[in-house]
Amino acid sequence: MEIKIRAIRTKEQYQEYLSKVDHLMEMDPEPNSQAGELLETLAILIEDYESRLGYDIPAVNDPIIIIRKRI
């Protein structure tokens, strides 16, 4: 699977990477394989994009804090 990797800048690119991650997860590649490395890289890029847009949820046990963060 060959794909041009770059930082996620658009919602369309984000959706494309999510789709590729779903496909790769179904394949269940070995971590050190080319597909495994691609999966890891895409996951890092997706996590970064979600963090920049405020998608990250704090790791707390108080649901009120989580709801306030999302609003």
Secondary structure by P-SEA (a helix, b strand, c coil): ccccccccccaaaaaaaaaaaaaaaaaccccccaaaaaaaaaaaaaaaaaaaacccccccccaaaaaaaac
